[in-house]
Structure formats: C-alpha cells, structure tokens
Amino acid sequence: MLTIFYIIGTAFLISLIAFIGIFTLAIKDKILNKILLILVSLSAGALMGGAFLHLIPEAVEKSYNEITEKSGVIHQEIPSDVFIFVLLGFILFFIIEKVLHWRHCHKGKCDVHTFQYMNLVGDSIHNFIDGLILAASYVASVELGFSTTIAIAAHEIPQEIGDFGVLIYGGFQKKKAIVLNFIVALTIVIGGVVGYLLSQSIDQATTFLLPFAAGGFIYIAATDLIPEIKKELDIKKYMVTLIVFILGIFLMWILKYAFHSVN
C-alpha cells in the first residue's frame, strides 16, 4: 500500500516542474519575444531526440523481449510493429491537427496556430508513459523508483522549458500557458496510478504507447516547429536556432546515457 503513495507523491513532485514557466513572469514581453524562437528550437530538438533516442529504441527493446519471451526463440530481426505504431502516431497527429485547423479556420485567412494544441496532446501521452514507467519501477523496488524519479525529472526540465516556449510562441498568454502546462503535467500522476493498478501488463501497454508517442513527437517537430525555425531570415539568428536545436537533441542523448542504468 505504501508503494502507491510513493508513486503518487513523486509523480506530483515531477509535475510541479511545469511551473518553471513562472520565472518568465519577471521577464519583459519584449525580451521574451526575442528568445521564443530559441525555446521553440530547443523543444523541436528535444522532441526529435526524445523520439529517436529514447522512445523508439525503448519500444524496440520491449517488443523484442516480448516476442522472445512468448516464442522462447531469440530473434535477430527488429520488430516491425514498432515502426507501424510510429507511423500510426504520425498519421493520427496529422489528422488531429487538420481537425483543429478546420475547427478554428473557416473561410478566409487563418492565423490560428494549431501546433501548441498538438504539443499539449503529445506531452500528455509522454507524461502518461512516464507515469507508467515510474509505477513499474516502484513496483519492482523503492530504490529503483527513486532512481527513476531522478531520471524522469532531469528529462522533464529541458522538455518543460521548450514546451512553455511553444505555447507562448503559439499565442497563449503566460499565465494560461503555465496553467495548461501544469494540467498536462498532471497526466504523469494518472499514468502512475493506472500503472500501479495494471502493474502486470505495463510492458504490453508501453510497447504500444512508446512508438505511438514517438510518431506524434516527430510530427510536431518536423511539420510544425522546424518550419517555424526556417522562417528566420537573419543568418546569424538562424545559426543560433540551429545550434539550439542540435543542443536539444544532444541533451536527450546525454540523458539517455547518463541514466542508462536506470532504464
């Protein structure tokens, strides 16, 4: 019974990272507008890095182990169903964006940015998965649970900074962006509770959800955020955004190997 309190408590503490955007309230809008594209670049890099360096490899490993356990035979081929789920995630996010676009735009010119809503959906799935992973770790042992908590928190800091920048860049006011970011962050608590209740089938659920979320992340970064970065015409500013984009990927790479023993 104590395990569920550990899961809910640490998951809630991680969700508080979403309030990192509060620090921007002290920043003047003029200055914030200058760094928004940098935050968008960081988020795009983090999303791409998270998809290709964390979610897809983890999904491949889980799917591979699942097939081996069921058949009792060691397979050399990479499970193709993982990439099918990545494509399904990509396609579904494309459909969701079109629905959002059609809902907000009718006849005439449309200036509504839909990528901020897409980012909220993608982040919700990502946080839910983090909750499942957190629950699985605590079910295994409290020590592993604490280690996983540190790993997830370290991953969330750059992710939440970038996510907040995307919401602001998409047109949300600071306070609204902070509140929405926190609401979405709370899905890690939901994931933790669901993971605890379904502790015996967490691996099967994440085998589907991991590549699905990866497909969504790739879609958001490739079709919404990167095109925004490409709009920058000043070569010096563009190079800065490119470096920050690569830095976002590099941060995900560092986190992958820094907490490799946890995963």
C-alpha positions as CSV (number, residue, x, y, z in Angstrom):
1,M,0.0,0.0,0.0
2,L,2.9,2.3,0.7
3,T,4.1,1.9,-2.9
4,I,1.1,3.8,-4.3
5,F,1.8,6.8,-2.1
6,Y,5.4,6.8,-3.3
7,I,4.2,6.7,-6.9
8,I,1.6,9.5,-6.5
9,G,3.9,11.7,-4.3
10,T,6.9,11.6,-6.6
11,A,4.7,11.9,-9.8
12,F,3.1,15.0,-8.3
13,L,6.5,16.5,-7.5
14,I,7.7,15.9,-11.1
15,S,4.5,17.6,-12.4
16,L,5.5,20.7,-10.5
17,I,8.4,21.2,-12.9
18,A,5.8,22.5,-15.3
19,F,5.7,25.7,-13.2
20,I,9.2,26.5,-14.4
21,G,7.4,29.0,-16.7
22,I,6.6,31.2,-13.7
23,F,10.2,32.6,-13.9
24,T,9.2,34.2,-17.2
25,L,6.6,36.4,-15.5
26,A,9.5,38.5,-14.3
27,I,10.8,38.8,-17.9
28,K,9.5,41.7,-20.0
29,D,7.5,40.6,-23.1
30,K,9.9,42.4,-25.4
31,I,12.8,40.2,-24.1
32,L,10.7,37.1,-24.0
33,N,9.7,37.6,-27.7
34,K,13.3,37.6,-28.6
35,I,14.0,34.2,-27.0
36,L,10.8,32.5,-28.0
37,L,12.2,31.0,-31.2
38,I,15.2,29.7,-29.3
39,L,12.8,27.9,-26.9
40,V,10.9,26.5,-29.9
41,S,14.2,25.3,-31.3
42,L,15.1,23.7,-28.0
43,S,11.7,22.0,-27.9
44,A,12.0,20.7,-31.5
45,G,15.4,19.2,-30.8
46,A,14.2,17.7,-27.5
47,L,11.2,16.1,-29.3
48,M,13.3,14.7,-32.1
49,G,15.9,13.4,-29.6
50,G,13.2,12.0,-27.3
51,A,11.6,10.1,-30.2
52,F,14.7,8.7,-31.9
53,L,17.0,8.3,-28.9
54,H,14.5,7.3,-26.1
55,L,11.0,6.2,-27.2
56,I,11.7,4.2,-30.3
57,P,14.8,2.3,-29.0
58,E,12.9,1.6,-25.8
59,A,9.9,0.3,-27.7
60,V,12.1,-1.9,-30.0
61,E,13.7,-3.4,-26.9
62,K,10.4,-4.1,-25.1
63,S,8.8,-5.5,-28.3
64,Y,11.9,-7.7,-29.0
65,N,11.9,-9.0,-25.4
66,E,8.2,-9.7,-25.5
67,I,8.5,-11.7,-28.7
68,T,11.4,-13.7,-27.4
69,E,9.6,-14.5,-24.1
70,K,6.4,-15.7,-25.9
71,S,8.2,-17.8,-28.5
72,G,11.2,-18.9,-26.5
73,V,13.4,-18.2,-29.5
74,I,16.0,-15.5,-29.8
75,H,15.1,-13.3,-32.9
76,Q,17.6,-11.3,-34.8
77,E,15.2,-9.1,-36.7
78,I,13.9,-5.8,-35.4
79,P,10.1,-6.0,-34.6
80,S,8.4,-4.2,-37.5
81,D,5.2,-3.5,-35.5
82,V,7.1,-0.7,-33.6
83,F,7.6,1.3,-36.7
84,I,4.0,0.7,-37.7
85,F,2.9,2.3,-34.4
86,V,5.3,5.2,-35.1
87,L,3.6,5.7,-38.5
88,L,0.1,5.4,-36.9
89,G,1.1,8.1,-34.3
90,F,2.4,10.3,-37.0
91,I,-0.8,9.9,-39.1
92,L,-3.1,10.4,-36.1
93,F,-1.4,13.6,-35.1
94,F,-1.7,14.8,-38.7
95,I,-5.5,14.1,-38.6
96,I,-5.8,15.8,-35.2
97,E,-4.1,18.9,-36.5
98,K,-6.3,19.1,-39.5
99,V,-9.4,18.7,-37.3
100,L,-8.2,21.5,-35.1
101,H,-7.4,23.6,-38.2
102,W,-10.8,23.1,-39.7
103,R,-12.5,23.9,-36.4
104,H,-10.7,27.2,-35.9
105,C,-10.5,28.3,-39.6
106,H,-13.4,28.5,-42.0
107,K,-13.4,30.9,-44.9
108,G,-10.7,33.5,-45.5
109,K,-7.3,33.9,-43.8
110,C,-6.5,31.8,-40.8
111,D,-3.8,33.0,-38.3
112,V,-4.5,30.3,-35.7
113,H,-1.5,28.2,-34.6
114,T,-2.5,24.6,-34.0
115,F,0.9,23.3,-33.0
116,Q,0.5,24.4,-29.4
117,Y,-2.5,22.2,-29.0
118,M,-0.7,19.3,-30.7
119,N,2.2,19.8,-28.3
120,L,-0.2,19.6,-25.4
121,V,-1.6,16.3,-26.7
122,G,1.9,14.9,-27.3
123,D,3.1,15.9,-23.9
124,S,0.1,14.4,-22.3
125,I,0.9,11.0,-23.8
126,H,4.6,11.4,-23.0
127,N,3.8,12.2,-19.3
128,F,1.3,9.4,-19.1
129,I,4.0,7.0,-20.3
130,D,6.4,8.4,-17.7
131,G,3.8,7.7,-15.1
132,L,3.6,4.0,-16.2
133,I,7.4,3.7,-16.1
134,L,7.5,5.3,-12.7
135,A,4.9,2.9,-11.4
136,A,6.7,-0.1,-12.9
137,S,9.9,1.0,-11.1
138,Y,8.3,1.4,-7.7
139,V,6.5,-1.9,-8.0
140,A,10.0,-3.5,-8.6
141,S,11.7,-1.7,-5.7
142,V,11.6,1.6,-3.9
143,E,15.3,2.2,-4.7
144,L,14.7,1.7,-8.4
145,G,11.6,4.0,-8.1
146,F,13.7,6.8,-6.6
147,S,16.4,6.5,-9.3
148,T,13.7,6.6,-12.0
149,T,12.2,9.7,-10.4
150,I,15.5,11.5,-10.7
151,A,15.9,10.3,-14.3
152,I,12.4,11.5,-15.3
153,A,12.8,14.8,-13.5
154,A,16.1,15.5,-15.3
155,H,14.4,14.8,-18.6
156,E,11.4,17.0,-17.9
157,I,13.3,20.2,-17.1
158,P,14.5,20.9,-20.7
159,Q,11.3,19.4,-22.1
160,E,9.0,21.7,-20.0
161,I,11.1,24.8,-20.8
162,G,10.7,24.1,-24.5
163,D,7.0,23.2,-24.2
164,F,6.3,26.5,-22.4
165,G,8.1,28.4,-25.2
166,V,6.0,26.6,-27.8
167,L,2.7,27.6,-26.0
168,I,3.8,31.3,-25.8
169,Y,5.0,31.3,-29.4
170,G,1.6,29.8,-30.5
171,G,-0.2,32.8,-28.9
172,F,-1.1,31.8,-25.3
173,Q,-0.7,34.3,-22.5
174,K,2.0,33.5,-19.9
175,K,-0.4,32.6,-17.1
176,K,-2.6,30.4,-19.4
177,A,0.5,28.7,-20.7
178,I,1.7,27.9,-17.2
179,V,-1.7,26.6,-16.1
180,L,-2.1,24.4,-19.2
181,N,1.4,23.1,-18.9
182,F,0.7,22.1,-15.3
183,I,-2.6,20.4,-16.1
184,V,-0.9,18.4,-18.9
185,A,2.0,17.6,-16.5
186,L,-0.5,16.0,-14.0
187,T,-1.1,13.2,-16.5
188,I,2.0,11.6,-15.1
189,V,0.1,11.1,-11.8
190,I,-2.7,9.4,-13.8
191,G,-0.2,7.3,-15.6
192,G,1.3,6.3,-12.2
193,V,-2.0,5.3,-10.8
194,V,-3.0,3.3,-13.9
195,G,0.4,1.7,-14.0
196,Y,0.1,0.6,-10.4
197,L,-3.4,-0.9,-10.9
198,L,-2.2,-2.6,-14.1
199,S,1.3,-3.5,-12.9
200,Q,1.2,-6.9,-14.5
201,S,0.5,-5.5,-18.0
202,I,2.5,-2.3,-18.0
203,D,5.1,-3.7,-20.5
204,Q,2.4,-4.5,-23.0
205,A,0.8,-1.1,-22.8
206,T,4.1,0.8,-23.2
207,T,5.1,-1.4,-26.2
208,F,2.2,0.3,-28.0
209,L,2.3,3.8,-26.4
210,L,6.1,4.4,-26.7
211,P,6.3,4.3,-30.5
212,F,2.8,6.0,-30.8
213,A,4.1,8.9,-28.8
214,A,7.3,8.9,-30.8
215,G,5.3,9.3,-34.0
216,G,3.5,12.3,-32.5
217,F,6.7,13.9,-31.4
218,I,8.2,13.5,-34.8
219,Y,5.2,15.0,-36.5
220,I,5.1,18.1,-34.2
221,A,8.8,18.8,-34.6
222,A,9.1,18.1,-38.3
223,T,5.9,19.7,-39.6
224,D,5.1,22.4,-37.1
225,L,8.2,23.6,-35.1
226,I,11.0,23.2,-37.6
227,P,9.1,25.2,-40.3
228,E,8.7,28.0,-37.8
229,I,12.5,28.0,-37.2
230,K,13.1,28.1,-41.0
231,K,11.1,31.3,-41.2
232,E,14.1,33.2,-39.6
233,L,15.8,35.0,-42.5
234,D,18.7,36.6,-40.5
235,I,21.6,34.1,-41.0
236,K,23.2,34.8,-37.6
237,K,19.9,34.3,-35.7
238,Y,19.2,31.2,-37.8
239,M,22.5,29.7,-36.9
240,V,21.7,30.3,-33.2
241,T,18.4,28.5,-33.5
242,L,20.1,25.6,-35.4
243,I,22.7,25.3,-32.7
244,V,20.0,25.3,-30.0
245,F,18.0,22.7,-32.0
246,I,21.1,20.4,-32.1
247,L,21.7,21.2,-28.4
248,G,18.1,19.9,-27.6
249,I,19.0,16.6,-29.4
250,F,22.3,16.5,-27.6
251,L,20.6,16.9,-24.2
252,M,18.4,14.0,-24.9
253,W,21.5,11.9,-25.9
254,I,23.2,12.9,-22.6
255,L,20.2,11.9,-20.6
256,K,19.9,8.6,-22.4
257,Y,23.4,7.5,-21.4
258,A,23.5,9.3,-18.0
259,F,20.6,7.3,-16.8
260,H,21.1,4.2,-18.9
261,S,21.5,2.0,-15.8
262,V,18.0,3.2,-14.7
263,N,16.3,2.2,-17.9
